[in-house]
Amino acid sequence: MLSKRVIPCLDVRAGRLTKGIRFAGNEDIGDPVESARRYYEEGADEIVFYDITASAEDRGIFLDVVERVAEQIFIPFCVGGGISSVADMRAVLVAGAEKVSINSAAVKDPRLVSDGAAAFGVQAIVVGMDVLRVPVSDAIPSGYEIVIHGGRKRMGLDAIAWARRCQELGAGELCVNSIDADGTRDGYELTLTRAIADAVNIPVIASGGAGNPAHMYEAVSTGGASAALIASIVHYGQYTIRQCKEEMARRGAKVRLAW
């Protein structure tokens, strides 16, 4: 059985680390480069970096920040935000990332997923899914809708159907972020995570809502995720990566303990 991964997420706005709740009220909380180095040293399995306003502002990602983070860590590094072409993917990979995360642009042009997989391999393509819980309808039979542009635009697209489509197109991994749970620290949206994990045969990263290591354990057990994405609980010093992993292991999860 593969080890479950613990992945700190660096949401970056104007080159600074930021965090909000349910995609709103973001505040500046520090330097993403310093944070990435600290999480690497604490035993993170990967680092995810999102330029959270690049798509909404219709601009490219801040490659200089990507380069500075890549210089400080020696674990897989995934970068997303404002990536809308194969050329954008190449620039991010050249800057030091091992994976690219595409979200809004993939929804608007699904060929971006297949084109990226053809150019760089499926292992390099992560599709990020921002998901909102909505009433069940003919258009959204699962009750979970895809939203793009940092939570600003609902798409009328069912999240489960989109997950299956992404796998068909060549995505190597899905990062499933619950807008309802994001930043609340009340736990992941396990029903959503489980539904998508059961619908596809590629790794699923649970994102949004971690408040303690028990929530992370639930994401990789009950939720069926391959990895738990975390932010607030480490950004604000509530837990270290090491503490999270040790508690997950105590509860029975297989994790990489590198110390």
Contacts in CASP RR format, 6 or more apart in sequence:
PFRMAT RR
TARGET T0000
AUTHOR 0000-0000-0000
METHOD contacts of the structure
MODEL  1
MLSKRVIPCLDVRAGRLTKGIRFAGNEDIGDPVESARRYYEEGADEIVFY
DITASAEDRGIFLDVVERVAEQIFIPFCVGGGISSVADMRAVLVAGAEKV
SINSAAVKDPRLVSDGAAAFGVQAIVVGMDVLRVPVSDAIPSGYEIVIHG
GRKRMGLDAIAWARRCQELGAGELCVNSIDADGTRDGYELTLTRAIADAV
NIPVIASGGAGNPAHMYEAVSTGGASAALIASIVHYGQYTIRQCKEEMAR
RGAKVRLAW
1 254 0 8 1.000
2 226 0 8 1.000
2 254 0 8 1.000
3 45 0 8 1.000
3 254 0 8 1.000
3 255 0 8 1.000
3 256 0 8 1.000
4 220 0 8 1.000
4 225 0 8 1.000
4 226 0 8 1.000
4 227 0 8 1.000
4 228 0 8 1.000
4 248 0 8 1.000
4 253 0 8 1.000
4 254 0 8 1.000
4 255 0 8 1.000
5 45 0 8 1.000
5 46 0 8 1.000
5 205 0 8 1.000
5 226 0 8 1.000
5 227 0 8 1.000
5 228 0 8 1.000
5 255 0 8 1.000
5 256 0 8 1.000
6 43 0 8 1.000
6 44 0 8 1.000
6 45 0 8 1.000
6 216 0 8 1.000
6 227 0 8 1.000
6 228 0 8 1.000
6 230 0 8 1.000
6 241 0 8 1.000
6 244 0 8 1.000
6 245 0 8 1.000
6 248 0 8 1.000
6 255 0 8 1.000
7 44 0 8 1.000
7 45 0 8 1.000
7 46 0 8 1.000
7 47 0 8 1.000
7 48 0 8 1.000
7 205 0 8 1.000
7 227 0 8 1.000
7 228 0 8 1.000
7 229 0 8 1.000
7 230 0 8 1.000
8 35 0 8 1.000
8 36 0 8 1.000
8 39 0 8 1.000
8 44 0 8 1.000
8 47 0 8 1.000
8 48 0 8 1.000
8 229 0 8 1.000
8 230 0 8 1.000
8 231 0 8 1.000
8 234 0 8 1.000
8 241 0 8 1.000
9 48 0 8 1.000
9 49 0 8 1.000
9 50 0 8 1.000
9 207 0 8 1.000
9 229 0 8 1.000
9 230 0 8 1.000
9 231 0 8 1.000
10 17 0 8 1.000
10 32 0 8 1.000
10 35 0 8 1.000
10 36 0 8 1.000
10 47 0 8 1.000
10 48 0 8 1.000
10 49 0 8 1.000
10 50 0 8 1.000
10 69 0 8 1.000
10 231 0 8 1.000
11 17 0 8 1.000
11 18 0 8 1.000
11 19 0 8 1.000
11 20 0 8 1.000
11 26 0 8 1.000
11 50 0 8 1.000
11 52 0 8 1.000
11 231 0 8 1.000
12 18 0 8 1.000
12 32 0 8 1.000
12 49 0 8 1.000
12 50 0 8 1.000
12 51 0 8 1.000
12 52 0 8 1.000
12 62 0 8 1.000
12 65 0 8 1.000
13 26 0 8 1.000
13 28 0 8 1.000
13 51 0 8 1.000
13 52 0 8 1.000
13 53 0 8 1.000
14 53 0 8 1.000
15 32 0 8 1.000
15 51 0 8 1.000
15 62 0 8 1.000
15 65 0 8 1.000
16 28 0 8 1.000
16 29 0 8 1.000
16 30 0 8 1.000
16 31 0 8 1.000
16 32 0 8 1.000
17 28 0 8 1.000
17 29 0 8 1.000
17 30 0 8 1.000
17 31 0 8 1.000
17 32 0 8 1.000
17 35 0 8 1.000
17 235 0 8 1.000
18 26 0 8 1.000
18 27 0 8 1.000
18 28 0 8 1.000
18 29 0 8 1.000
18 52 0 8 1.000
19 26 0 8 1.000
19 27 0 8 1.000
19 29 0 8 1.000
19 183 0 8 1.000
19 231 0 8 1.000
19 232 0 8 1.000
19 235 0 8 1.000
20 26 0 8 1.000
20 27 0 8 1.000
20 182 0 8 1.000
20 183 0 8 1.000
21 182 0 8 1.000
21 183 0 8 1.000
21 184 0 8 1.000
22 179 0 8 1.000
22 180 0 8 1.000
22 182 0 8 1.000
22 183 0 8 1.000
22 184 0 8 1.000
23 130 0 8 1.000
23 150 0 8 1.000
23 151 0 8 1.000
23 179 0 8 1.000
23 182 0 8 1.000
26 52 0 8 1.000
29 235 0 8 1.000
29 236 0 8 1.000
32 49 0 8 1.000
32 65 0 8 1.000
32 69 0 8 1.000
33 65 0 8 1.000
33 68 0 8 1.000
33 69 0 8 1.000
33 72 0 8 1.000
35 235 0 8 1.000
36 47 0 8 1.000
36 49 0 8 1.000
36 69 0 8 1.000
36 72 0 8 1.000
36 73 0 8 1.000
37 72 0 8 1.000
37 73 0 8 1.000
39 47 0 8 1.000
39 234 0 8 1.000
39 241 0 8 1.000
40 47 0 8 1.000
40 72 0 8 1.000
40 73 0 8 1.000
40 74 0 8 1.000
40 75 0 8 1.000
42 240 0 8 1.000
42 241 0 8 1.000
42 242 0 8 1.000
43 241 0 8 1.000
43 242 0 8 1.000
43 245 0 8 1.000
43 256 0 8 1.000
43 258 0 8 1.000
43 259 0 8 1.000
44 75 0 8 1.000
44 241 0 8 1.000
45 75 0 8 1.000
45 76 0 8 1.000
45 227 0 8 1.000
45 256 0 8 1.000
46 75 0 8 1.000
46 76 0 8 1.000
46 77 0 8 1.000
46 78 0 8 1.000
46 227 0 8 1.000
47 69 0 8 1.000
47 73 0 8 1.000
47 75 0 8 1.000
47 76 0 8 1.000
47 77 0 8 1.000
47 78 0 8 1.000
48 78 0 8 1.000
48 79 0 8 1.000
48 80 0 8 1.000
48 101 0 8 1.000
48 175 0 8 1.000
48 229 0 8 1.000
49 65 0 8 1.000
49 66 0 8 1.000
49 69 0 8 1.000
49 77 0 8 1.000
49 78 0 8 1.000
49 79 0 8 1.000
49 80 0 8 1.000
49 97 0 8 1.000
50 79 0 8 1.000
50 80 0 8 1.000
50 81 0 8 1.000
50 101 0 8 1.000
51 60 0 8 1.000
51 61 0 8 1.000
51 62 0 8 1.000
51 65 0 8 1.000
51 79 0 8 1.000
51 80 0 8 1.000
51 81 0 8 1.000
51 82 0 8 1.000
52 81 0 8 1.000
52 150 0 8 1.000
53 150 0 8 1.000
54 60 0 8 1.000
54 61 0 8 1.000
54 62 0 8 1.000
54 80 0 8 1.000
54 81 0 8 1.000
54 82 0 8 1.000
55 81 0 8 1.000
55 82 0 8 1.000
55 84 0 8 1.000
55 103 0 8 1.000
55 104 0 8 1.000
55 105 0 8 1.000
55 148 0 8 1.000
55 149 0 8 1.000
55 150 0 8 1.000
56 149 0 8 1.000
56 150 0 8 1.000
56 152 0 8 1.000
59 82 0 8 1.000
60 81 0 8 1.000
60 82 0 8 1.000
60 83 0 8 1.000
60 88 0 8 1.000
61 79 0 8 1.000
61 80 0 8 1.000
61 81 0 8 1.000
61 82 0 8 1.000
61 83 0 8 1.000
61 88 0 8 1.000
61 92 0 8 1.000
63 91 0 8 1.000
63 92 0 8 1.000
63 95 0 8 1.000
66 79 0 8 1.000
66 92 0 8 1.000
66 95 0 8 1.000
66 96 0 8 1.000
66 97 0 8 1.000
67 95 0 8 1.000
67 96 0 8 1.000
69 77 0 8 1.000
70 77 0 8 1.000
70 95 0 8 1.000
70 96 0 8 1.000
70 97 0 8 1.000
76 98 0 8 1.000
76 99 0 8 1.000
77 96 0 8 1.000
77 97 0 8 1.000
77 98 0 8 1.000
77 99 0 8 1.000
78 97 0 8 1.000
78 98 0 8 1.000
78 99 0 8 1.000
78 100 0 8 1.000
78 101 0 8 1.000
78 126 0 8 1.000
79 92 0 8 1.000
79 95 0 8 1.000
79 97 0 8 1.000
79 99 0 8 1.000
79 100 0 8 1.000
79 101 0 8 1.000
80 92 0 8 1.000
80 100 0 8 1.000
80 101 0 8 1.000
80 102 0 8 1.000
80 103 0 8 1.000
81 101 0 8 1.000
81 103 0 8 1.000
82 88 0 8 1.000
82 104 0 8 1.000
82 105 0 8 1.000
83 89 0 8 1.000
83 92 0 8 1.000
83 100 0 8 1.000
83 101 0 8 1.000
83 102 0 8 1.000
83 105 0 8 1.000
84 102 0 8 1.000
84 105 0 8 1.000
84 109 0 8 1.000
84 112 0 8 1.000
85 105 0 8 1.000
85 112 0 8 1.000
86 112 0 8 1.000
86 115 0 8 1.000
86 116 0 8 1.000
86 119 0 8 1.000
88 100 0 8 1.000
89 100 0 8 1.000
89 102 0 8 1.000
89 116 0 8 1.000
89 119 0 8 1.000
89 120 0 8 1.000
89 124 0 8 1.000
90 119 0 8 1.000
90 120 0 8 1.000
92 100 0 8 1.000
93 100 0 8 1.000
93 120 0 8 1.000
93 124 0 8 1.000
98 124 0 8 1.000
99 123 0 8 1.000
99 124 0 8 1.000
99 125 0 8 1.000
99 126 0 8 1.000
99 173 0 8 1.000
100 116 0 8 1.000
100 120 0 8 1.000
100 124 0 8 1.000
100 125 0 8 1.000
100 126 0 8 1.000
101 126 0 8 1.000
101 127 0 8 1.000
101 128 0 8 1.000
101 175 0 8 1.000
102 112 0 8 1.000
102 113 0 8 1.000
102 125 0 8 1.000
102 126 0 8 1.000
102 127 0 8 1.000
102 128 0 8 1.000
103 127 0 8 1.000
103 128 0 8 1.000
103 129 0 8 1.000
103 130 0 8 1.000
103 148 0 8 1.000
104 148 0 8 1.000
104 149 0 8 1.000
104 150 0 8 1.000
105 112 0 8 1.000
106 112 0 8 1.000
106 113 0 8 1.000
106 127 0 8 1.000
106 128 0 8 1.000
106 166 0 8 1.000
107 146 0 8 1.000
107 148 0 8 1.000
107 155 0 8 1.000
107 157 0 8 1.000
107 162 0 8 1.000
108 148 0 8 1.000
110 165 0 8 1.000
110 166 0 8 1.000
110 169 0 8 1.000
111 169 0 8 1.000
113 125 0 8 1.000
113 127 0 8 1.000
113 166 0 8 1.000
113 169 0 8 1.000
113 170 0 8 1.000
113 171 0 8 1.000
114 169 0 8 1.000
114 170 0 8 1.000
116 124 0 8 1.000
116 125 0 8 1.000
117 124 0 8 1.000
117 125 0 8 1.000
117 169 0 8 1.000
117 170 0 8 1.000
117 171 0 8 1.000
117 172 0 8 1.000
122 170 0 8 1.000
122 171 0 8 1.000
122 172 0 8 1.000
123 172 0 8 1.000
125 170 0 8 1.000
125 171 0 8 1.000
125 172 0 8 1.000
125 173 0 8 1.000
126 171 0 8 1.000
126 172 0 8 1.000
126 173 0 8 1.000
126 174 0 8 1.000
126 175 0 8 1.000
126 205 0 8 1.000
127 166 0 8 1.000
127 171 0 8 1.000
127 172 0 8 1.000
127 173 0 8 1.000
127 174 0 8 1.000
127 175 0 8 1.000
128 174 0 8 1.000
128 175 0 8 1.000
128 176 0 8 1.000
128 177 0 8 1.000
129 146 0 8 1.000
129 159 0 8 1.000
129 162 0 8 1.000
129 163 0 8 1.000
129 166 0 8 1.000
129 174 0 8 1.000
129 175 0 8 1.000
129 176 0 8 1.000
129 177 0 8 1.000
129 196 0 8 1.000
130 146 0 8 1.000
130 147 0 8 1.000
130 148 0 8 1.000
130 150 0 8 1.000
130 151 0 8 1.000
130 177 0 8 1.000
130 179 0 8 1.000
131 144 0 8 1.000
131 145 0 8 1.000
131 146 0 8 1.000
131 147 0 8 1.000
131 159 0 8 1.000
131 176 0 8 1.000
131 177 0 8 1.000
131 178 0 8 1.000
131 179 0 8 1.000
131 189 0 8 1.000
131 192 0 8 1.000
132 144 0 8 1.000
132 145 0 8 1.000
132 147 0 8 1.000
132 151 0 8 1.000
132 154 0 8 1.000
132 179 0 8 1.000
132 180 0 8 1.000
133 143 0 8 1.000
133 144 0 8 1.000
133 145 0 8 1.000
133 178 0 8 1.000
133 180 0 8 1.000
133 189 0 8 1.000
133 192 0 8 1.000
134 140 0 8 1.000
134 143 0 8 1.000
134 144 0 8 1.000
134 145 0 8 1.000
135 143 0 8 1.000
136 142 0 8 1.000
136 143 0 8 1.000
137 143 0 8 1.000
139 156 0 8 1.000
139 158 0 8 1.000
140 156 0 8 1.000
140 157 0 8 1.000
140 158 0 8 1.000
141 158 0 8 1.000
141 160 0 8 1.000
142 158 0 8 1.000
142 159 0 8 1.000
142 160 0 8 1.000
142 161 0 8 1.000
142 195 0 8 1.000
143 158 0 8 1.000
143 159 0 8 1.000
144 158 0 8 1.000
144 159 0 8 1.000
144 160 0 8 1.000
144 192 0 8 1.000
144 195 0 8 1.000
145 154 0 8 1.000
145 155 0 8 1.000
145 156 0 8 1.000
145 157 0 8 1.000
145 158 0 8 1.000
145 159 0 8 1.000
146 154 0 8 1.000
146 155 0 8 1.000
146 156 0 8 1.000
146 157 0 8 1.000
146 158 0 8 1.000
146 159 0 8 1.000
146 162 0 8 1.000
147 153 0 8 1.000
147 154 0 8 1.000
147 155 0 8 1.000
147 179 0 8 1.000
148 155 0 8 1.000
151 179 0 8 1.000
159 176 0 8 1.000
159 192 0 8 1.000
159 196 0 8 1.000
160 195 0 8 1.000
160 196 0 8 1.000
160 199 0 8 1.000
163 174 0 8 1.000
163 176 0 8 1.000
163 196 0 8 1.000
163 199 0 8 1.000
163 200 0 8 1.000
164 199 0 8 1.000
164 200 0 8 1.000
166 174 0 8 1.000
166 200 0 8 1.000
167 174 0 8 1.000
167 200 0 8 1.000
167 201 0 8 1.000
167 202 0 8 1.000
171 202 0 8 1.000
172 202 0 8 1.000
172 203 0 8 1.000
173 202 0 8 1.000
173 203 0 8 1.000
173 204 0 8 1.000
173 205 0 8 1.000
173 226 0 8 1.000
174 196 0 8 1.000
174 200 0 8 1.000
174 202 0 8 1.000
174 203 0 8 1.000
174 204 0 8 1.000
174 205 0 8 1.000
175 204 0 8 1.000
175 205 0 8 1.000
175 207 0 8 1.000
175 229 0 8 1.000
176 192 0 8 1.000
176 193 0 8 1.000
176 196 0 8 1.000
176 204 0 8 1.000
176 205 0 8 1.000
176 206 0 8 1.000
176 207 0 8 1.000
176 225 0 8 1.000
177 207 0 8 1.000
177 208 0 8 1.000
177 229 0 8 1.000
178 188 0 8 1.000
178 189 0 8 1.000
178 192 0 8 1.000
178 193 0 8 1.000
178 207 0 8 1.000
178 208 0 8 1.000
178 209 0 8 1.000
180 189 0 8 1.000
181 187 0 8 1.000
181 188 0 8 1.000
181 189 0 8 1.000
181 208 0 8 1.000
181 209 0 8 1.000
182 207 0 8 1.000
182 208 0 8 1.000
182 209 0 8 1.000
183 208 0 8 1.000
183 209 0 8 1.000
183 231 0 8 1.000
183 232 0 8 1.000
184 208 0 8 1.000
184 209 0 8 1.000
185 209 0 8 1.000
185 210 0 8 1.000
185 211 0 8 1.000
185 212 0 8 1.000
185 232 0 8 1.000
185 233 0 8 1.000
186 209 0 8 1.000
186 211 0 8 1.000
187 208 0 8 1.000
187 209 0 8 1.000
187 210 0 8 1.000
187 211 0 8 1.000
187 215 0 8 1.000
187 218 0 8 1.000
188 206 0 8 1.000
188 207 0 8 1.000
188 208 0 8 1.000
188 209 0 8 1.000
188 210 0 8 1.000
188 215 0 8 1.000
188 218 0 8 1.000
188 219 0 8 1.000
188 223 0 8 1.000
188 225 0 8 1.000
188 228 0 8 1.000
189 208 0 8 1.000
189 209 0 8 1.000
190 218 0 8 1.000
190 219 0 8 1.000
190 222 0 8 1.000
190 223 0 8 1.000
193 204 0 8 1.000
193 206 0 8 1.000
193 219 0 8 1.000
193 223 0 8 1.000
193 224 0 8 1.000
193 225 0 8 1.000
194 222 0 8 1.000
194 223 0 8 1.000
194 224 0 8 1.000
196 204 0 8 1.000
197 204 0 8 1.000
197 223 0 8 1.000
197 224 0 8 1.000
197 225 0 8 1.000
203 226 0 8 1.000
203 227 0 8 1.000
204 224 0 8 1.000
204 225 0 8 1.000
204 226 0 8 1.000
204 227 0 8 1.000
205 225 0 8 1.000
205 226 0 8 1.000
205 227 0 8 1.000
205 228 0 8 1.000
205 229 0 8 1.000
206 219 0 8 1.000
206 220 0 8 1.000
206 223 0 8 1.000
206 224 0 8 1.000
206 225 0 8 1.000
206 227 0 8 1.000
206 228 0 8 1.000
206 229 0 8 1.000
207 229 0 8 1.000
208 229 0 8 1.000
208 231 0 8 1.000
209 215 0 8 1.000
209 232 0 8 1.000
210 216 0 8 1.000
210 219 0 8 1.000
210 228 0 8 1.000
210 229 0 8 1.000
210 230 0 8 1.000
210 231 0 8 1.000
210 232 0 8 1.000
210 233 0 8 1.000
211 232 0 8 1.000
211 233 0 8 1.000
211 238 0 8 1.000
212 233 0 8 1.000
212 238 0 8 1.000
212 239 0 8 1.000
212 247 0 8 1.000
213 239 0 8 1.000
213 243 0 8 1.000
213 244 0 8 1.000
213 245 0 8 1.000
213 246 0 8 1.000
213 247 0 8 1.000
213 248 0 8 1.000
213 251 0 8 1.000
214 247 0 8 1.000
214 251 0 8 1.000
215 228 0 8 1.000
216 228 0 8 1.000
216 230 0 8 1.000
216 244 0 8 1.000
216 247 0 8 1.000
216 248 0 8 1.000
217 247 0 8 1.000
217 248 0 8 1.000
217 251 0 8 1.000
217 252 0 8 1.000
217 253 0 8 1.000
219 225 0 8 1.000
219 228 0 8 1.000
220 226 0 8 1.000
220 227 0 8 1.000
220 228 0 8 1.000
220 248 0 8 1.000
220 253 0 8 1.000
221 251 0 8 1.000
221 253 0 8 1.000
230 244 0 8 1.000
232 238 0 8 1.000
233 239 0 8 1.000
233 244 0 8 1.000
234 240 0 8 1.000
234 241 0 8 1.000
234 244 0 8 1.000
242 259 0 8 1.000
245 255 0 8 1.000
245 256 0 8 1.000
245 257 0 8 1.000
246 257 0 8 1.000
248 255 0 8 1.000
249 255 0 8 1.000
249 257 0 8 1.000
END
